[in-house]
Amino acid sequence: MASTELTRTPSSTTNRKTFTISYWCKRSSISSNYPRICAYDYADTDRFEHFFNNVDQMYIEHLSNNNQDVHLLTSRRFRDTSAWYHIVVAFDTTQATASNRVKLYINGVQETNFTGTVAYPSQDSNMIVNYAGGSVFYIGETGYQSGGQNFDGLMSHFHFIDGTQYAASDFGETDSTTGEWKIKTSPSVTYGTNGFFILKDGNSVTDQSGNSNNFTVSGGTLTKTEDCPSNVFATLNPLDNYYASSTFSYGNTKVVTDSSKYAATLTTLGASSGKFYAEFKLTDAGRGFPQVGIKGKHPTSNADGIGSGADSIAYYGYNGKKVIGGVETTYGDTYTTNDIIGVAMDLDNNRLFFSKNGTWQNSGDPTSSTGAITIPTSSTGFYFMGVDDEDNAGTNDWQVNFGNGYFASNAVSSAGTNASGNGIFEYDVPTGYTALSTKGLNT
């Protein structure tokens, strides 16, 4: 959603004092250029906006005639790119107590610790929200900006309530077994005239509230993903980027490696047991030194790549060899631009398999021991999948399908079979294997 903008122009002015916004989001980048999540703009001088700032604090702002009458900036910062956040922003300017006029909830807990100047609206004041005299509701960007401040990440279950200040507990609840905050997929709320419910279980901007307050994709593209608040899928981890300057996009499922360093990046999710499958498409081999594989710990230096340590295994595109502890031995075919490498990681039996365009290498069979690479003991007890560029003078372009059914914005051409029912892949998922996701980890 890094360049996507959704818009809707209200047809009538309704309640400008009381409203609620609830949505789930998963960030793809941090410390970026004030990525707007949503905004309601009449002009630069009259606007409401809600976003992460460039140091990852959450910010709520409202301007009336260029006077800032709402200013809330959280003390804490939000830098987890592997998890979904549930955000609720609830206004009711009729409240007698100033702090009750704007409430912010994050994962079910009301945020009360703000920094800098704290400003709440005057009692009974009107906001620009729900004003139909030329204002526009934006999601993913803000109207007065010329671009470059789009939200980069995923969104799901976006609700807008016209006329009621709801709490987070109306949209989510605590799981009695795990204690985690989880989504209510069909909350019992009254939407009001301008209310809407979009991005429910997919990328549809058709209003599910019954109001027919549909949105328009007015910029970029909106891609469906299996990754959702109920089942979080692995992605590549941009926090592995501290020693390199690789570029991540498409919800961190695409990486263009640093052209001047050996650049490895691993998944956000790792596992100590279970059987997992993922697909890595090399869309640009660069100078031809790509690697894909697994590693027991996140890289700590430029030289600490996949295949370089005792608890790391790589499949090398340049010569088709496997690399363990820096030692290369004969394994399979070479691979290059547009080849798809499948990784089947069996941590119950310490076996690893690689496929090239659906053909398992070394006469392998992930459902048995045939052609398996033995996985050594990990120093951390966990293993992560990942990619590496063993070249400090060029780049590789990797697009990874962890089960979302896409390589970047391109859907798989013909989904293979998957008995686990978890994830959509280009090729058949080996029997007994599943996607590397929270659902897969808990199977």
N, C-alpha and C positions, 0 to 999 in steps of 0.2 A: 504493500500500500504506500510505497515511498513517494509516488507521484500521483496518487489517486485523490480525487475530490468529489464528494457527494453533496448535492444541493437540493434545497426545496424552498420555494417561496410561499409563505402562508397566504391564504385567500381572505382571511378575516382577522381582525384584531380581537384577541380574547383576554384571558387573565394575565396581566403583566406583573403581578405581584407574587404569584405562587406557581411553582413548576418544579419538576424533578427530572434529572437525567441519570440513567443507569446504563452501564455498558461494561463489557469485559475487554481487556486489551493485553496483548503480548508484545513487548518492545523488541525491535530488531537491532537498534543502535542506541548508544548512550552518549551523553555530552554533545548532542547535536544542536542544530540551529533553531531552538525554540519550536519544536514540532507541535503544531496545533492539532488537538484532538477534535474539538468542536468549537464553533463560534456562531454568534447571531449578530450580523452586521447590518446597520443602516448606512453608516459612513465611518470614516476613520475616527470621527469625534463621538460617535454613538455606537457602542459595541459591547458585547459580552464574549469572553473567550476563556478557554480552559486548556491548559497545555503543560508539558514538562519544559522547564527552562534548560539553559545550556549547561547547568551543573546538576540536572536531573531532579530538581525539586518540583513539586506539583504546584501550579499557579492558577488562581481564579481571579479574574479581573472584569470589572464593568466600568464603562465610561458613559457619562451623560453630559452632553454639551462640552466634551473634552475634559470634564472633571471626573477624576477617579474616585467613585463612591464605593467601590468594592475592591479590596486588595487583600488576598490571602495567599501566603507563600509558606509551604510546609518546611519545617526544620529538617526533617529527614529526607533522604534521597532514595530514588527508585532505580536501581541499576541491575536488576535481575532480568536477563534476556531469555531465560529458560522457562519462566513461569507466567501464568496469566494473572493479571490484577483485576479485581472487581472494584469499579469506581462508581460512587453515587454522589451527585451534587444536587442538593435540595434547597430551594429558595422558598421563603414565605416572609415577605416584608411586613406583614400585618402583626407579626410577633412583637410583644412588648420588650422582650430581652434581645439585645442586639445580636448576641452570638447564636441565637436560635433562628435568625433570619436567613443565614446561609450555613448549611451543614455539609461537611465533606466526610464520606465514609470510604475506607480502603480495606477491602477484604473483610467486611462486616464490622469493622471497628471505626467509631467516629474519631476523626482527626481533630485534636484540640491544641496541638503544639505548633504554633506558627512563629515565623521569624520576621524581623524588619517591621515596617509600618503595617499595622493590622487595621483594616477599615471594613465596616459593615454598612449596608444601606440604611438610610433613614427609615423610620417606621412609615409604612404605607406608601413608600415610594414605588414608582413604576420603573420596570426594567425595559430594555429594548426588546427583550424576548417576548414573543407573541404579538409584536407590532407588525401590522401588515402594510404599512405605508412605505413600502420600498425595501424593507429589510429581508434578508435571506438567511436561512439556516444552513451552515456549512459543517460538514464532517470530514476531517482529514486535512483541512486547510482553513484559512480565514480570508474573507473577501477583500480587505483593504490591502493585503500583501500581494505583490506581483509574482509570488512563487518562491520556492526554496525553503519553505517552512512546513512542508507536509509531514504528517505523522508517518513514521517508518515502522511498520509492524502489522499485527493482525488485530482485528476487532470482531466481536461476536455479541449477539443479543443486545442491540442498542435500542433502549426505550427512551421516549420522551413523554412526560406526563404533563398535561395542561390543566392546572387548577388544584393540584394536591401536592403537598410536601410529604413524600414517603421516606421511610428509613431503609437502610440496606437490607434489613430482615424481610422486607417485602419482596425482594428479588433474589435473595440467597439464604442459605441456612448452614448450620454446623453439622457435619456428618457425625452421627452418634457413635460410630465405630472408630473412625480415623481422627476425628477432631478437626478436620480440614474444612475450610469454607467452601461450599459448593453451590452450584447454580440451581435456581428454580427456573426450569425451562418455560413454564407457562404460569407466571405469577398472577395472582388475583388482584388486579389494579384497575382503576377507572382512568382511561386515557384522556378524556376531555376532547374538545373540538379539534385542536391542533396536535393532539397526541399521536404517536406512531410507535411501531415496533418493527425494526428492520434487522437484517443480518442474522436471522434466526436459522440456525442449522445450515448455513451456507452463505453464498454471496448475493442473495436476492435483496434488492432495494425496494421490493414491493411490500407495502405496509401490511403487517399481520395483525394489527389491532382491530380491524374492522372499519377503520375510518377512511381507508383508501388515500391516505396521505403519503403517497409514494415519493421516493427520491429519484434523482437523476444522476448518473455517473457523468459529471461534467468535465472530468480531467483524468487522464491515466486509464488504467484498467483495474478491474476488481476480480481477483482470482479466488476460486473456491479452494478451501483447504480442509483436510480431515482433522488437523490440529484444532482443538477446541478446549474450553474450560473443563470438560469432562474427560478428556483424553489428550494429554500433552505429549506431542511427538518430539523426538530429538531434533536438534538442528546443529549446524556447525557453530562453534563457540567463538564469537568475536573477541572475547577476553583472552584468548590464546594469542592475540595479535600484538602483545606488548613489546615484542622484540622485532616485529616485522610490520609492514604497512600494507597488508593484504586488504582487499576491498570486498565487503559483504553486501548482499542484496537479496531480494525475494524472501524475506523472513529468515535470512541467514541460511538459506539452502543453496546459495550460489556464492562462490568465492573466486576472485581473480587474485592469484598469489603475488606477493611482493617481487618486483623485478630485480631487486638487488640483493636478496637474501634467500637462504634456504628456508622455506616457509611452510611449517606444518600447522594444521589446525584440527582439533578433535571435536567430538560431539559434546553437547551439553549434558546428555544422559550417558551414564555408564552402567555396567552390570557386573555382578559377581557370580550369577548363575542364570540359567535359562538359555534359550536358543533364539537368535535374532537374525533378521535379514534386512539388507538395505541395498540400494542401487546408486552407483556413482557414475555420472556421465561426463566424460572428458570432452568438452565442447571446443577447447582450443589447447592443443598440446604444446604450444609455444616452441621452445627449442628441443622438446622431446624428452624431458626427464621427470615425468610424473610418477607418483607412488600413491597407492591406496592400501589401507590396512588397519591394524589395531595397535593400541598402546596402553600400557598400564597406568600411566600418569601423564598429566599435561606437560608439554614441552617447557623447559626452563631456560633454554638458550637457543641461539641460532643453529647450533650444531645438534641439538637434541631432537632430531626428527623421528619420523616413523621408520622403524627398522634399525635404528641406531643403538637401542638399548637391549638388554637381555630379555625384558618383558615387552618387546615390540616386534611385530611382524609386518613386512611390507611386500606388496606385489609390484614389481618395477616395470613400468611401461616400456622403457628404453630397450631392455633385453629379455623381458619375460621371466626374469629370475625372481625367486623369493629372497628376502633380505631379513636376517635375524641377527641382532647384535652386530650389525655392520658387515656381516659375512653374506655374500651372494652365492646361491646355489641354483642349479637348474630347476625350473618349475613348469612354466607354461608358455603361451604365445605372447608376443609383444602386443601392445595396444597403443592407439593414438587417437586423433581427433574424431569425435562422434561415436567412439566405442563406449559401451555401458558395462561397467564392472560390477558384478554382484558379489556381496560379501555375506557369507553365512557363518555366524559365530556361535559355536556350541560350547558354552561354558560349563555345561553339566558333565561333558566328557572330554573337555580340553581339546577340541578339534576346530580347525579353521579351514574354510573352503572359499575359493574365488572362482567366479565365472566370467567369461567374456561373451557378451551378446547372447546370453542364455546358455552357453556351453560351459560346463564345469571343467576347469583345468586339471591337468595331471590325472585324467580319467577319474575325477572325483565324484562322490555321491554323498551329499550331506546327510542322508538318512542312514548311512552306514559309515564304517571306518575307511572306506576305499578312497585313496588319494588324499587323505587328510594331512594337514600340517598340524603338528602337535603344539598346542599353546603352552608356553612355559608358565610357571607360577608368577603371578603379578606381585610386585612389592607393595601395592596398595590394596590388593584383594579385588580390584575392579579392572575392567577393560573398557576402553572407549574406541569407537571407530573413527577414522579420519583420513585426510589426504595430505600429501606433502609434495613439494616442488624441490627436487634435488638439483637446483640450478640457481646460481646467484647473478645471472645475466639475462633472465627471461621470465616469462610468466606462464602459468597454467590457468585455465578456466574450467572449474568444476561446477556441475549442477547436480545436486543430490536429491534423490527421492527416498525419504525415510518412511514413506507410506502415504504421503499426501496425494499421490497420483499425478504429480507434475514434476517436470524438470524446468525450473524457473517458471515461466508463464505457459509452457507447452505441456498439455496433457499427454499422458502415456498414449501410445498409438492404439494398443489393444491390450487391455488389462489381463494379466495372467491369473491363474487360479490361486486362491489363498484360503486354505481350510480354516485358518484362525479367525477369519472375518475381520481382522484388524489391519487396515491399510490397503492401499491400491498400488500395485506395482506393474512394471512393464512385462516382466517374465514371471513364470510360476514360482511361487514361494515353496521351498522344500517342506515336505510334511513334517510337522512338529515345530516349525519355526514361525515367528511372528515379528511384527514391527517393533522397533526400539521406541517404546512409548510408555507412559505410566500404566496404561491398560495392559500392555505387553509385559511389563515388569511385574505386574500383580497377577499374572495368569497362574 
